[in-house]
Amino acid sequence: MELNFFSATNAHKAWKKRLHDCVSGSCNTLDPAVIALDNRCDLGKWLYAIRDQRPALSADTQRLFTRLLEEHAAFHRVAAGVVEQAMADQQKEALQQLQAGGEYARISNQVIGTLGELYLKRREFGMD
């Protein structure tokens, strides 16, 4: 299974706008239970497919892959939590998550950073 690293990065960046819109009162189409599932987006599908295939990876790449798998799961949990807060009229708390220093901002930056590091190792996954 191939992954477009740039599309995956952009898709995760786009979540910040969705969540800001939600905090501003537009959560109608967002379901926290679905958002919390980390195996539905393209990146999640790729991560779980690679995990199940168990390719031979260098120790450094395996460490990065495991870190991304964990960070990506946390990203989905935290994003779902932001939606839950917004739906519970806790806009201030939800907005704090999205701002610099907030849990969502932190984990989102970690996912994007680790994804970038893993992109440099893409040949180990059979990608050019």
GROMACS elastic network, one bead per residue, 0.5 to 0.9 nm:
[ bonds ]
;  ai    aj funct       b0    kb
    1    45     6  0.89859   500
    1    46     6  0.65716   500
    1    49     6  0.72861   500
    1    50     6  0.78712   500
    2    46     6  0.72955   500
    2   125     6  0.85749   500
    2   126     6  0.85401   500
    2   127     6  0.70802   500
    3     6     6  0.87414   500
    3     7     6  0.83208   500
    3     8     6  0.76266   500
    3    42     6  0.75117   500
    3    43     6  0.71219   500
    3    46     6  0.65145   500
    3   127     6  0.84411   500
    4     7     6  0.53871   500
    4     8     6  0.62287   500
    4     9     6  0.86837   500
    4    42     6  0.88131   500
    4    43     6  0.86717   500
    5     8     6  0.50613   500
    5     9     6  0.61152   500
    5    10     6  0.86194   500
    5    43     6  0.83172   500
    5   115     6  0.71877   500
    5   116     6  0.77220   500
    5   118     6  0.89203   500
    5   119     6  0.65626   500
    6     9     6  0.50789   500
    6    10     6  0.61582   500
    6    11     6  0.85192   500
    6   116     6  0.88182   500
    7    10     6  0.50596   500
    7    11     6  0.59635   500
    7    12     6  0.85918   500
    7    42     6  0.89326   500
    8    11     6  0.51032   500
    8    12     6  0.63252   500
    8    13     6  0.86577   500
    8    41     6  0.86911   500
    8    42     6  0.68998   500
    8    43     6  0.58919   500
    8   112     6  0.87711   500
    8   115     6  0.84914   500
    9    12     6  0.53317   500
    9    13     6  0.62478   500
    9    14     6  0.87064   500
    9    43     6  0.88341   500
    9   111     6  0.84013   500
    9   112     6  0.59472   500
    9   115     6  0.73579   500
    9   116     6  0.82953   500
   10    14     6  0.60827   500
   10    15     6  0.88555   500
   10   112     6  0.89834   500
   11    14     6  0.51099   500
   11    15     6  0.67761   500
   11    41     6  0.88866   500
   11    42     6  0.89604   500
   12    15     6  0.53820   500
   12    16     6  0.76712   500
   12   108     6  0.73539   500
   12   111     6  0.83723   500
   12   112     6  0.76863   500
   13    16     6  0.59148   500
   13    17     6  0.78554   500
   13   108     6  0.76342   500
   13   109     6  0.89255   500
   13   112     6  0.81598   500
   14    17     6  0.55797   500
   14    18     6  0.66360   500
   14    19     6  0.88609   500
   15    19     6  0.60206   500
   15    20     6  0.84660   500
   15    79     6  0.80987   500
   16    19     6  0.51360   500
   16    20     6  0.60884   500
   16    21     6  0.85625   500
   16    79     6  0.87664   500
   16    98     6  0.71103   500
   16   104     6  0.86173   500
   16   105     6  0.83970   500
   16   108     6  0.86801   500
   17    21     6  0.60678   500
   17    22     6  0.84631   500
   18    21     6  0.51087   500
   18    22     6  0.61594   500
   18    23     6  0.87331   500
   18    26     6  0.86036   500
   18    27     6  0.85581   500
   18    30     6  0.88709   500
   19    23     6  0.61640   500
   19    24     6  0.85061   500
   19    26     6  0.88146   500
   19    27     6  0.81718   500
   19    79     6  0.75294   500
   19    82     6  0.71494   500
   19    83     6  0.68678   500
   19    86     6  0.88538   500
   19    94     6  0.86893   500
   19    95     6  0.87493   500
   19    98     6  0.79557   500
   20    23     6  0.51074   500
   20    24     6  0.62108   500
   20    25     6  0.88216   500
   20    26     6  0.87470   500
   20    94     6  0.87714   500
   20    95     6  0.73507   500
   20    98     6  0.76141   500
   21    25     6  0.65086   500
   21    26     6  0.54720   500
   21    27     6  0.73106   500
   22    25     6  0.51718   500
   22    28     6  0.79907   500
   22    30     6  0.79730   500
   22    82     6  0.86840   500
   22    83     6  0.67236   500
   22    86     6  0.66787   500
   22    87     6  0.82838   500
   23    26     6  0.69867   500
   23    27     6  0.74066   500
   23    82     6  0.80103   500
   23    83     6  0.73654   500
   23    85     6  0.83382   500
   23    86     6  0.51185   500
   23    87     6  0.80532   500
   23    89     6  0.86602   500
   23    90     6  0.85195   500
   23    91     6  0.55952   500
   23    92     6  0.85132   500
   23    94     6  0.66698   500
   23    95     6  0.67579   500
   24    27     6  0.83497   500
   24    86     6  0.82187   500
   24    91     6  0.77280   500
   25    28     6  0.83206   500
   25    86     6  0.76831   500
   25    87     6  0.83718   500
   25    91     6  0.88945   500
   26    29     6  0.78925   500
   26    30     6  0.86086   500
   27    30     6  0.53051   500
   27    31     6  0.81127   500
   27    83     6  0.72127   500
   27    86     6  0.78004   500
   27    87     6  0.72202   500
   28    31     6  0.81849   500
   30    33     6  0.89543   500
   30    34     6  0.80260   500
   30    35     6  0.75227   500
   30    80     6  0.88626   500
   30    83     6  0.73944   500
   31    34     6  0.54122   500
   31    35     6  0.62151   500
   31    36     6  0.87009   500
   31    80     6  0.77712   500
   31    83     6  0.77830   500
   31    84     6  0.86632   500
   32    36     6  0.60305   500
   32    37     6  0.88651   500
   32    77     6  0.85781   500
   32    79     6  0.78801   500
   32    81     6  0.70740   500
   32    82     6  0.85053   500
   32    83     6  0.60667   500
   32    84     6  0.63252   500
   33    36     6  0.53174   500
   33    37     6  0.69756   500
   33    80     6  0.69531   500
   34    37     6  0.54505   500
   34    38     6  0.87327   500
   34    40     6  0.84912   500
   34    80     6  0.80559   500
   35    38     6  0.74545   500
   35    40     6  0.86692   500
   35    76     6  0.59480   500
   35    77     6  0.74777   500
   35    79     6  0.69489   500
   35    80     6  0.53796   500
   35    83     6  0.88480   500
   36    73     6  0.78279   500
   36    74     6  0.86511   500
   36    75     6  0.83480   500
   36    78     6  0.78443   500
   36    79     6  0.72338   500
   36    80     6  0.53087   500
   36    81     6  0.83234   500
   37    40     6  0.63049   500
   37    41     6  0.85363   500
   37    44     6  0.87205   500
   37    73     6  0.77535   500
   37    76     6  0.65258   500
   37    77     6  0.77863   500
   37    80     6  0.89934   500
   38    41     6  0.68915   500
   38    43     6  0.84944   500
   38    44     6  0.54270   500
   38    45     6  0.81853   500
   38    72     6  0.67960   500
   38    73     6  0.52827   500
   38    74     6  0.84538   500
   38    75     6  0.82203   500
   38    76     6  0.57825   500
   38    77     6  0.81510   500
   39    42     6  0.79306   500
   39    43     6  0.77486   500
   39    45     6  0.51323   500
   39    46     6  0.83382   500
   39    47     6  0.79059   500
   39    48     6  0.68648   500
   39    73     6  0.84231   500
   40    43     6  0.81126   500
   40    44     6  0.58932   500
   40    45     6  0.60171   500
   41    44     6  0.51839   500
   41    45     6  0.61448   500
   41    46     6  0.86156   500
   42    45     6  0.51557   500
   42    46     6  0.61900   500
   42    47     6  0.85997   500
   43    46     6  0.51332   500
   43    47     6  0.60743   500
   43    48     6  0.86631   500
   43    72     6  0.84243   500
   44    47     6  0.50277   500
   44    48     6  0.61602   500
   44    49     6  0.84280   500
   44    69     6  0.79954   500
   44    72     6  0.74816   500
   44    73     6  0.83368   500
   45    48     6  0.53961   500
   45    49     6  0.60533   500
   45    50     6  0.85974   500
   46    49     6  0.50662   500
   46    50     6  0.60713   500
   46    51     6  0.84407   500
   47    50     6  0.52763   500
   47    51     6  0.60654   500
   47    52     6  0.86209   500
   47    65     6  0.79988   500
   47    68     6  0.83114   500
   47    69     6  0.64293   500
   48    52     6  0.60641   500
   48    53     6  0.85250   500
   48    69     6  0.81381   500
   49    52     6  0.51903   500
   49    53     6  0.61748   500
   49    54     6  0.87128   500
   50    53     6  0.50123   500
   50    54     6  0.61449   500
   50    55     6  0.70197   500
   50   125     6  0.82832   500
   51    54     6  0.53237   500
   51    55     6  0.79073   500
   51    65     6  0.86638   500
   51    66     6  0.87314   500
   51    69     6  0.88146   500
   52    55     6  0.86273   500
   54    57     6  0.83524   500
   55   124     6  0.83332   500
   55   125     6  0.73655   500
   56    62     6  0.86685   500
   56   124     6  0.78611   500
   56   125     6  0.86734   500
   57    60     6  0.79696   500
   57    61     6  0.59123   500
   57    62     6  0.57013   500
   57   124     6  0.62412   500
   57   125     6  0.78986   500
   58    61     6  0.52021   500
   58    62     6  0.60725   500
   58    63     6  0.85547   500
   58   124     6  0.79519   500
   59    62     6  0.50836   500
   59    63     6  0.61447   500
   59    64     6  0.86780   500
   60    63     6  0.51205   500
   60    64     6  0.62868   500
   60    65     6  0.86093   500
   61    64     6  0.50165   500
   61    65     6  0.59921   500
   61    66     6  0.85269   500
   61   117     6  0.89619   500
   61   118     6  0.69923   500
   61   121     6  0.66882   500
   61   124     6  0.80180   500
   62    66     6  0.60883   500
   62    67     6  0.84617   500
   63    66     6  0.52275   500
   63    67     6  0.61031   500
   63    68     6  0.86046   500
   64    67     6  0.50251   500
   64    68     6  0.60931   500
   64    69     6  0.85631   500
   64   114     6  0.67543   500
   64   115     6  0.84945   500
   64   117     6  0.75302   500
   64   118     6  0.64393   500
   65    68     6  0.51219   500
   65    69     6  0.61549   500
   65    70     6  0.87078   500
   65   114     6  0.83010   500
   65   115     6  0.86486   500
   65   118     6  0.70248   500
   66    69     6  0.50495   500
   66    70     6  0.62977   500
   66    71     6  0.85851   500
   67    70     6  0.52122   500
   67    71     6  0.60232   500
   67    72     6  0.83943   500
   67   111     6  0.87909   500
   67   114     6  0.75383   500
   68    72     6  0.57475   500
   68    73     6  0.83969   500
   68   110     6  0.83341   500
   68   111     6  0.62511   500
   68   114     6  0.59803   500
   68   115     6  0.68129   500
   68   118     6  0.84442   500
   69    72     6  0.52806   500
   69    73     6  0.63447   500
   69    74     6  0.87756   500
   69   111     6  0.89469   500
   70    73     6  0.52463   500
   70    74     6  0.62883   500
   70    75     6  0.86367   500
   71    74     6  0.50025   500
   71    75     6  0.60338   500
   71    76     6  0.87553   500
   71   107     6  0.66400   500
   71   108     6  0.83344   500
   71   110     6  0.69547   500
   71   111     6  0.57962   500
   71   114     6  0.85644   500
   72    76     6  0.64577   500
   72    77     6  0.87771   500
   72   107     6  0.81467   500
   72   108     6  0.83595   500
   72   110     6  0.88156   500
   72   111     6  0.60715   500
   73    76     6  0.53280   500
   73    77     6  0.63998   500
   73    78     6  0.87503   500
   74    77     6  0.50185   500
   74    78     6  0.60268   500
   74    79     6  0.84200   500
   74   107     6  0.71012   500
   75    78     6  0.52501   500
   75    79     6  0.60169   500
   75    80     6  0.85290   500
   75   104     6  0.69503   500
   75   107     6  0.57387   500
   75   108     6  0.62000   500
   75   111     6  0.75024   500
   76    79     6  0.51038   500
   76    80     6  0.60975   500
   76    81     6  0.85328   500
   77    80     6  0.52005   500
   77    81     6  0.62208   500
   77    82     6  0.88442   500
   78    82     6  0.63174   500
   78    83     6  0.88193   500
   78    97     6  0.84974   500
   78   103     6  0.71971   500
   78   104     6  0.58864   500
   78   107     6  0.80840   500
   79    82     6  0.51384   500
   79    83     6  0.65432   500
   79    84     6  0.87541   500
   79    97     6  0.89677   500
   79   104     6  0.65586   500
   80    83     6  0.51830   500
   80    84     6  0.62217   500
   80    85     6  0.86895   500
   81    85     6  0.61188   500
   81    86     6  0.85705   500
   81    94     6  0.80713   500
   82    85     6  0.51241   500
   82    86     6  0.62154   500
   82    87     6  0.86340   500
   82    91     6  0.87360   500
   82    93     6  0.81512   500
   82    94     6  0.50050   500
   82    95     6  0.79459   500
   82    97     6  0.69608   500
   82    98     6  0.81958   500
   82   104     6  0.79349   500
   83    86     6  0.50508   500
   83    87     6  0.61027   500
   83    88     6  0.85392   500
   83    94     6  0.74805   500
   84    87     6  0.51057   500
   84    88     6  0.61537   500
   84    89     6  0.87937   500
   84    90     6  0.85029   500
   84    94     6  0.84568   500
   85    88     6  0.50324   500
   85    89     6  0.64342   500
   85    91     6  0.65838   500
   85    92     6  0.88119   500
   85    93     6  0.69716   500
   85    94     6  0.55756   500
   86    89     6  0.52088   500
   86    90     6  0.52661   500
   86    91     6  0.50190   500
   86    92     6  0.84500   500
   86    93     6  0.81863   500
   86    94     6  0.59428   500
   86    95     6  0.85138   500
   87    90     6  0.72885   500
   87    91     6  0.82222   500
   88    91     6  0.80539   500
   89    92     6  0.84688   500
   90    93     6  0.55152   500
   90    94     6  0.62228   500
   90    95     6  0.86414   500
   91    95     6  0.59041   500
   91    96     6  0.84688   500
   92    95     6  0.51828   500
   92    96     6  0.62406   500
   92    97     6  0.88636   500
   93    96     6  0.50994   500
   93    97     6  0.65547   500
   94    97     6  0.52439   500
   94    98     6  0.68419   500
   95    98     6  0.51889   500
   95    99     6  0.64395   500
   95   102     6  0.84745   500
   96    99     6  0.52528   500
   96   100     6  0.80590   500
   96   101     6  0.80971   500
   96   102     6  0.56268   500
   96   103     6  0.82422   500
   96   104     6  0.87202   500
   97   100     6  0.80125   500
   97   101     6  0.76703   500
   97   103     6  0.51470   500
   97   104     6  0.50831   500
   97   105     6  0.65563   500
   97   106     6  0.87025   500
   98   101     6  0.81780   500
   98   102     6  0.56892   500
   98   103     6  0.72740   500
   98   104     6  0.54061   500
   98   105     6  0.52584   500
   98   106     6  0.86835   500
   99   102     6  0.53609   500
   99   103     6  0.84898   500
   99   104     6  0.79013   500
   99   105     6  0.61325   500
  100   103     6  0.85714   500
  100   104     6  0.87539   500
  100   105     6  0.58106   500
  100   106     6  0.73872   500
  101   104     6  0.84311   500
  101   105     6  0.64686   500
  101   106     6  0.63203   500
  102   105     6  0.52833   500
  102   106     6  0.61125   500
  102   107     6  0.87106   500
  103   106     6  0.51135   500
  103   107     6  0.61747   500
  103   108     6  0.84068   500
  104   107     6  0.53416   500
  104   108     6  0.58705   500
  104   109     6  0.84385   500
  105   108     6  0.51982   500
  105   109     6  0.61295   500
  105   110     6  0.86022   500
  106   109     6  0.53326   500
  106   110     6  0.62835   500
  106   111     6  0.88389   500
  107   111     6  0.61774   500
  107   112     6  0.86363   500
  108   111     6  0.52169   500
  108   112     6  0.62976   500
  108   113     6  0.85647   500
  109   112     6  0.51820   500
  109   113     6  0.59890   500
  109   114     6  0.85099   500
  110   113     6  0.50614   500
  110   114     6  0.59933   500
  110   115     6  0.83200   500
  111   114     6  0.52622   500
  111   115     6  0.59210   500
  111   116     6  0.85080   500
  112   115     6  0.50625   500
  112   116     6  0.61871   500
  112   117     6  0.87475   500
  113   116     6  0.51072   500
  113   117     6  0.63725   500
  113   118     6  0.87193   500
  114   118     6  0.61079   500
  114   119     6  0.84884   500
  115   118     6  0.50489   500
  115   119     6  0.60904   500
  115   120     6  0.89054   500
  116   119     6  0.50180   500
  116   120     6  0.68104   500
  117   120     6  0.54835   500
  117   121     6  0.71243   500
  118   121     6  0.50725   500
  118   122     6  0.63627   500
  119   122     6  0.50271   500
  119   123     6  0.85596   500
  120   123     6  0.79144   500
  121   124     6  0.58598   500
  121   125     6  0.76241   500
  121   127     6  0.89961   500
  122   125     6  0.52808   500
  122   126     6  0.67413   500
  122   127     6  0.53893   500
  122   128     6  0.67531   500
  123   128     6  0.58211   500
  124   127     6  0.72802   500
  125   128     6  0.88926   500
